[in-house]
Amino acid sequence: MTKRKKDLIIDERIKILSKTKIFAKSDKLILFDIANVLREKNVKKEKVILKKGDIGNAMYIIVKGSVRVHDGNHVLSKLSQGSVFGEYSLIDEETRSASVTAEEESTLLKLSQEDFYALVSKNQEILNSVLKVLIGRMRNMNALEEKLAKSYIKIQEQKQEIEEQHHNILEQKKLLEEQNYDLLSLNEEKNQLMTVMVHNLKDPLTSSLCMTEILKDEISDEEHPHFEHTRVIYNALERMNKMINEVLNLNKIESKFFALQTEKLYLNKIVKDVISHFKFPIEQKKLNIKLFLEESYSRLNSVYTYQIIENLFSNAIKFSPTGRNITLSLVNKEDKIQFIIKDEGKGIKEELKKNLFNLYERQADWKKENPNEGLGLTIVKKYVDAMHGKVWFESEKGEGTSFFVEFNRLEL
């Protein structure tokens, strides 16, 4: 090898050494001495350069190519051109903590511990410059360990806080389970009380029906002054009897173990029947009833449907000023039917609109002397939901209120 070519190789190695962290603080003369003892090593792809557990006695600089640092199949890191590995073996001969394998065909510069010691024996500054870098690295590692220790303490504190929150959640869960059990017990008591109450109503109602039926048969002449009165009373008692039978099954409906009995209903007839039941209050308040009824059929429960329309109609009569209009409409909209009832009353107060159909959230809003005020709307919502319908309202102060009830339309 010519002197010029050798000088070029040394200059190139000095440039490479000056860019490595371990020799970055060494002057040019030191780098020159190190460059002269470096040995070039070419390795093929997947060649093992260092093996975990072997005694370390050399440091390597990657001139070309790349390597992976790994523990078995677990890759710890990948190093490329300019990177250094095995530098601690210049100081001691501890076993390698990981293996290093060439990722591709690579060129390395090797500095053996023996050559390094020989240089140090001649020039102590070489060791000083290397130790400065290694000590700085250790200080950085100590600072990192301190940060990790603080992070660990913080994580432990957060872990303790999470465990306390978990404990509180378990306590709350236990409390909710106890409260839920109490509510179920109260609901069961309520259902039992309702069943007893309804059964107690059945006997006098049955007697009244029998007596009214006798009167209806005796007063068969349409010219008789009490002919219409008798039939209105009988029809009302009959509906009450059906409603009581349905109430007996409310708890089953709520628990979803009961299939609601439905039938094909002609809604136009139901609306007209309901209006006839309120003939006297309509006349007393001189109300004008306007009907806009399209031919409408649906599959619903008869008792619930009568009750819904009766409650909404009686509400409209109650809040309508004397001499005003009440409009009832049946509108077919594709696969839906809408029953709409509009009055010309004062409208619903803003503070009552939000929970108008919810009795339990509204109780405080109603006058104490009228504890049953608004119960009809709660019943309407319950029955509409039971038949998978929708109910809503629109109301403006001084412009009256419109209630909308929507069910599936039955095609004939």
Buried (B, 14 or more C-beta within 10 A) or exposed (E): EEEEEEEEBBEEBBEBBBEBBBBEBBEEEBBBBBBBBBEEBEBEEEEEBBEBEEEBBBBBBBBEBBBBBBEEEEEEEEBEBEBBBBBBBBBEEEEBEBBBBBBEBBBBBBBBBEBBEEBBEEEEBBBEBBEBBBEEBEEEEEEEEEEEEEEEEEEEEEEEEEEEEEEEEEEEEEEEEEEEEEEEEEEEEEBEEBBEEBEEBEEEBEEBBEEBBEBBEEBEEEEEEEBEEBBBBBBEBBBBBBBBEBBBBBBEBEEEEEEBEBEEBBBBEBBEBBBEBBEEBBEEBEBEBEEEBEEBBBEBBBBBBBBBBBBBBBBBBEBBEEEBEBBBBBBEEEEBBBBBBBBBBBBBEEEBEEBBBEBEEBEEBBEEEEEEBBEBBBBBBBBBEBBEBEBEBBBEEEEBBBBBBBBEBBEE
